[in-house]
């Protein structure tokens, strides 16, 4: 069941919640005041490694495919280099740069307002759908479009329809074509279906997506294959393999962050007069971590620390391991759930939820104990929750990063 009151669910008093907020603010301040040259060196090093991998992949495919003896090994090695480069650029670099994690460096090349990443969704649209919508309204039904991405049912409160019987298929398609699914995300397919989308804005977004998508297709499937000459098919297949690997990896990592057991959903009532401390608490309850070594965390964009990322989305990702120690101790102190586990288990739970919720509620059981409900909503049946427009949503929190709609984000 979705939560209508985080204080009631956690059995915390109002003062305890506000104290948690103060302690988290103190963690933020400590990191902000200690950002230094080592942090700047980290992101610059990641960018150099990523560009080196991309260059190695391109050179290997162009040069190695010229000989029949080296063609297959070059294709495998080139696809591997490119896949790693795309994963690193999308996850640890692009995602975090566009959150404003490195804006404090005042480096125009590594700034949230300038970065355009190597994927089909325009940066502007991603910053709106992700920085503003998802991080502000994490797991709130009717507000967070990441719950189901407009095509799947990922909460028991969402009304069931026979359409969802195909959910296993939709999920497989979304995973395989993830960059294209993300590219369409900010269009808000649900509002389009209901005729609530501004036609002019939709036309502008589609034009922007078309231009970005065209450039991605030309780069990966026309220009670089052409440079391989008569063996262009080998390079094209290697590029497609690299994109598929990036899509599947990004999909799995992102789904592990909000859909395993223990990552909770919330009703619109939770947003009523929500304080900063309550927002913090909702981020901790609505997010899930996974365990692993440093290399795994880097390749996952540090989203193995999803809880810490949602608390502090604009703090440098290389600082999340040290932040996690303090956040976990805070959760233990106040007996707040801290959802974490091995990567395979977190994804397995998310996949099980996807399969179960393709069926009506009466045919499946919930995997989480029902949290306390407000008296006026305890018996409320599953219902369709209307997506809200930006004008109907609350003002955004400044730490969520910039976004624009043909104007500066400060004016938004």
C-alpha positions in Angstrom: 0.0 0.0 0.0 1.1 3.6 -0.7 2.0 5.8 2.3 0.0 8.9 3.0 2.0 10.0 6.0 5.8 9.2 6.4 5.8 10.3 10.1 3.0 7.9 10.9 4.7 5.1 8.9 8.0 5.5 10.7 6.4 6.2 14.1 8.5 9.3 14.5 7.4 12.5 16.2 7.4 15.8 14.4 10.5 16.9 16.4 12.3 13.7 15.5 11.6 14.2 11.8 12.9 17.8 12.0 16.0 16.6 13.9 16.7 14.1 11.1 16.4 17.0 8.7 18.9 19.0 10.6 21.4 16.2 10.8 21.1 15.6 7.0 21.5 19.3 6.4 24.7 19.1 8.5 26.0 16.2 6.3 25.3 18.3 3.2 27.1 21.3 4.6 30.1 19.3 5.6 30.5 17.9 2.1 29.9 21.2 0.3 32.5 22.9 2.4 35.1 20.1 1.8 34.8 19.8 -2.0 38.3 20.2 -3.3 40.8 19.5 -6.1 40.6 15.8 -5.5 36.9 15.8 -6.3 37.6 17.8 -9.5 40.4 15.4 -10.4 38.0 12.5 -10.1 35.5 13.7 -12.7 38.2 14.9 -15.0 39.8 11.4 -14.8 36.5 9.7 -15.5 36.0 11.9 -18.6 39.5 11.0 -19.8 38.9 7.3 -19.3 35.6 7.4 -21.0 36.9 9.3 -24.1 39.9 6.9 -24.2 37.6 3.9 -24.2 35.4 5.5 -27.0 38.5 6.3 -29.1 39.9 2.8 -28.6 36.6 1.3 -29.6 36.3 3.3 -32.8 40.0 2.8 -33.9 39.7 -1.0 -33.1 36.6 -1.3 -35.3 37.9 0.8 -38.2 41.4 -0.8 -38.3 40.7 -4.2 -37.0 37.9 -5.1 -39.4 40.1 -4.6 -42.5 41.6 -8.1 -42.1 39.6 -11.3 -42.2 41.8 -12.8 -39.5 41.2 -10.0 -37.0 37.7 -9.0 -38.0 35.8 -11.0 -35.4 38.1 -10.3 -32.4 38.2 -6.6 -33.4 34.4 -6.5 -33.5 34.1 -8.1 -30.1 36.8 -5.9 -28.5 35.6 -2.7 -30.2 32.0 -3.3 -29.1 33.2 -4.0 -25.5 35.2 -0.7 -25.5 32.3 1.2 -26.9 29.8 -0.4 -24.6 31.9 0.6 -21.5 32.4 4.1 -22.9 28.6 4.6 -23.4 27.8 3.2 -19.9 30.4 5.4 -18.2 29.3 8.5 -20.1 25.6 8.0 -19.4 25.8 6.8 -15.8 28.8 8.3 -13.9 29.4 11.3 -16.1 26.4 12.6 -18.0 23.7 11.8 -15.3 25.8 13.3 -12.5 27.1 16.3 -14.4 23.5 17.3 -15.4 22.5 17.1 -11.8 24.9 20.0 -11.2 27.3 17.9 -9.1 30.3 19.6 -10.6 28.9 23.1 -11.2 30.9 24.3 -8.2 34.1 23.9 -10.3 32.9 26.7 -12.6 34.3 24.7 -15.6 32.0 25.4 -18.6 32.8 22.1 -20.1 31.7 20.1 -17.1 28.6 22.2 -16.2 25.0 21.1 -16.0 23.9 23.9 -18.3 26.2 22.8 -21.1 26.5 19.0 -21.1 24.8 17.0 -23.8 25.1 13.3 -23.3 25.5 10.4 -25.7 22.0 9.1 -25.7 18.7 9.8 -27.6 17.0 12.1 -25.0 17.9 15.8 -25.2 19.6 17.0 -22.1 17.0 19.7 -21.5 14.1 17.2 -21.5 16.0 14.8 -19.2 16.7 17.6 -16.7 13.0 18.4 -16.6 11.7 14.8 -16.3 14.4 13.6 -14.0 15.9 16.5 -12.0 12.5 18.2 -11.5 9.7 15.7 -11.7 11.3 12.5 -10.4 13.6 13.8 -7.7 11.0 16.3 -6.4 8.1 13.8 -6.4 9.9 10.5 -5.9 7.5 7.6 -6.0 4.4 9.8 -5.5 1.5 8.4 -7.4 0.1 10.8 -9.9 3.3 12.9 -9.8 6.3 10.8 -10.5 6.2 9.6 -14.1 9.0 7.1 -13.4 6.4 4.8 -11.8 5.7 2.7 -14.9 7.2 5.2 -17.4 3.7 5.6 -18.9 3.5 2.0 -20.1 3.7 -0.3 -17.1 1.9 -0.9 -13.8 4.4 -0.8 -10.9 2.1 0.0 -7.9 -0.9 -1.9 -6.6 -2.8 1.5 -6.3 -2.7 1.8 -10.1 -5.9 0.6 -11.6 -5.5 -2.7 -13.5 -6.4 -3.0 -17.1 -6.2 -6.0 -19.5 -3.5 -4.0 -21.3 -1.1 -4.8 -18.4 -1.2 -8.5 -19.2 1.5 -7.7 -21.8 3.7 -6.1 -19.2 6.5 -8.7 -19.4 6.7 -7.9 -23.1 6.7 -4.1 -22.6 9.4 -4.6 -19.9 11.6 -6.5 -22.3 11.2 -3.9 -25.0 11.8 -1.1 -22.6 15.0 -2.7 -21.4 16.3 -3.4 -25.0 15.4 0.1 -26.3 15.9 2.0 -23.1 17.6 5.1 -24.6 14.6 5.5 -26.9 12.1 4.9 -24.1 13.9 7.6 -22.0 13.9 9.9 -25.1 10.1 9.8 -25.1 9.8 10.1 -21.3 9.4 13.8 -20.9 6.6 13.8 -23.5 4.4 12.2 -20.7 2.6 9.6 -22.8 -0.3 9.4 -20.3 -1.1 13.1 -20.6 -0.9 12.8 -24.4 -3.4 9.9 -24.3 -5.8 11.9 -22.2 -5.5 15.0 -24.4 -4.0 17.1 -21.7 -0.7 17.8 -23.4 -0.1 21.3 -24.9 0.1 20.6 -28.6 2.7 23.3 -29.2 5.0 22.0 -26.4 4.6 18.5 -27.7 5.5 19.6 -31.2 8.6 21.4 -29.9 9.7 18.4 -27.8 9.2 16.0 -30.7 11.3 18.2 -33.0 14.0 18.3 -30.4 13.9 14.5 -29.9 13.9 14.0 -33.7 17.1 16.1 -34.1 18.9 14.4 -31.2 17.8 10.9 -32.3 18.8 11.6 -35.9 22.3 12.6 -34.8 22.7 9.5 -32.7 21.6 7.3 -35.6 23.9 9.0 -38.0 26.9 8.7 -35.7 26.5 5.1 -34.7 24.9 3.6 -37.8 26.1 5.7 -40.7 29.3 7.7 -40.2 31.4 5.3 -38.2 30.4 2.2 -40.2 31.2 4.2 -43.4 34.7 4.7 -42.1 35.2 1.0 -42.0 34.8 0.8 -45.7 33.5 -2.5 -47.2 33.3 -4.1 -43.8 30.8 -1.5 -42.6 28.3 -4.2 -41.5 30.7 -5.5 -38.9 31.1 -2.0 -37.4 27.4 -1.4 -37.5 26.7 -4.6 -35.6 29.3 -3.8 -33.0 27.8 -0.3 -32.5 24.3 -1.9 -32.1 25.7 -4.4 -29.6 27.4 -1.5 -27.6 24.1 0.4 -27.5 22.2 -2.7 -26.5 24.6 -3.4 -23.7 24.3 0.2 -22.5 20.5 0.1 -22.7 20.2 -3.2 -20.7 22.7 -2.0 -18.0 21.1 1.4 -17.5 17.6 -0.1 -17.4 18.6 -2.7 -14.7 20.5 -0.1 -12.6 17.6 2.4 -12.6 14.9 -0.2 -11.9 17.0 -1.5 -8.9 16.8 2.0 -7.4 13.0 2.3 -6.8 11.2 -1.0 -7.4 12.8 -3.7 -5.1 10.9 -4.7 -1.9 11.2 -1.9 0.7 11.2 1.0 -1.8 7.8 2.5 -1.0 5.2 4.5 -2.9 3.3 7.5 -1.6 -0.1 9.1 -2.1 -0.7 12.7 -3.0 -1.6 13.4 0.6 2.0 13.1 1.6 2.9 16.2 -0.3 0.5 18.4 1.7 2.6 20.9 3.5 5.6 18.6 3.2 8.6 20.1 5.0 12.2 19.7 3.9 12.8 17.1 6.6 9.8 15.1 5.4 11.1 15.3 1.9 14.3 13.9 3.1 12.4 11.1 4.9 10.4 10.3 1.7 13.7 10.0 -0.3 15.0 7.5 2.2 11.8 5.4 2.2 11.3 5.6 -1.6 14.8 4.6 -2.7 16.9 1.4 -2.6 20.7 0.8 -2.7 22.6 -2.2 -3.9 26.0 -3.5 -2.7 29.2 -4.0 -4.7 32.8 -2.9 -5.2 34.0 0.5 -6.3 34.2 -0.5 -10.0 30.5 -1.6 -10.0 29.5 1.6 -8.3 31.3 3.8 -10.9 29.8 1.8 -13.8 26.4 2.2 -12.3 26.7 6.0 -12.0 27.1 5.6 -8.2 23.4 4.7 -8.1 24.2 1.8 -5.9 24.0 4.6 -3.4 20.5 5.6 -4.6 19.3 6.6 -1.2 22.3 9.0 -0.8 21.8 10.3 -4.4 18.2 11.1 -3.7 19.0 12.9 -0.5 21.9 14.9 -2.1 21.5 14.7 -5.9 23.8 17.7 -6.5 26.8 16.5 -4.3 29.8 14.8 -6.1 29.1 11.1 -6.7 32.6 10.1 -5.6 31.6 11.3 -2.0 28.6 9.0 -1.8 30.5 6.1 -0.1 31.5 8.3 2.8 28.0 9.9 2.9 26.4 6.4 3.0 28.2 5.5 6.2 26.6 8.5 8.0 23.2 8.1 6.4 23.0 4.4 7.4 24.0 5.3 11.0 21.3 7.9 11.0 18.7 5.3 9.9 19.8 2.9 12.6 19.6 5.7 15.2 16.0 6.4 14.4 15.0 2.9 13.3 14.3 4.0 9.7 14.4 1.3 7.0 17.6 1.4 4.9 16.9 -0.8 1.9 19.9 -2.5 0.4 21.1 -5.8 -0.9 23.1 -7.5 -3.7 22.4 -6.3 -7.2 21.0 -9.6 -8.4 18.5 -9.7 -5.5 17.4 -6.1 -5.9 16.7 -6.6 -9.6 15.1 -10.0 -9.0 12.6 -8.3 -6.7 11.9 -5.5 -9.1 11.3 -8.1 -11.9 9.0 -10.1 -9.8 7.0 -7.0 -9.0 6.7 -6.2 -12.7 5.4 -9.7 -13.4 3.0 -9.8 -10.5 1.5 -6.4 -11.2 0.6 -7.5 -14.8 -2.2 -9.3 -13.0 -5.2 -7.9 -11.0 -4.6 -7.3 -7.3 -6.9 -10.1 -6.2 -4.8 -12.7 -8.1 -1.5 -11.7 -6.2 -0.4 -10.8 -2.8 1.6 -7.8 -1.7 5.3 -8.4 -0.8 5.4 -5.6 1.8 3.4 -5.3 5.0 0.6 -2.8 4.7 1.7 0.5 6.3 -0.6 2.6 8.5 -3.1 4.5 6.4 -5.0 7.7 7.1 -8.5 6.9 8.3 -10.1 8.6 5.3 -8.0 6.7 2.7 -7.6 3.2 4.3 -10.4 1.6 2.3 -9.9 3.6 -0.9 -9.8 1.3 -3.9 -7.1 1.4 -6.6 -7.8 4.3 -8.9 -6.4 6.1 -11.9 -4.3 9.1 -10.7 -4.2 12.0 -13.1 -0.7 13.2 -14.2 -0.3 16.8 -13.1 1.1 19.6 -15.2 4.1 21.7 -14.0 1.8 24.6 -13.1 -0.1 22.2 -10.7 3.0 21.0 -9.0 4.9 22.4 -6.1 8.0 24.7 -6.7 11.1 22.7 -7.2 13.8 22.4 -4.6 17.0 24.2 -5.5 19.3 21.2 -4.9 17.6 19.1 -7.7 19.6 20.8 -10.5 18.7 23.1 -13.3 16.2 22.6 -16.1 14.7 24.9 -18.7 11.7 25.3 -21.0 13.2 28.0 -23.3 14.0 30.0 -20.2 16.4 29.9 -17.3 15.7 27.4 -14.5 15.9 30.2 -12.0 12.7 31.6 -13.4 10.9 28.2 -13.4 
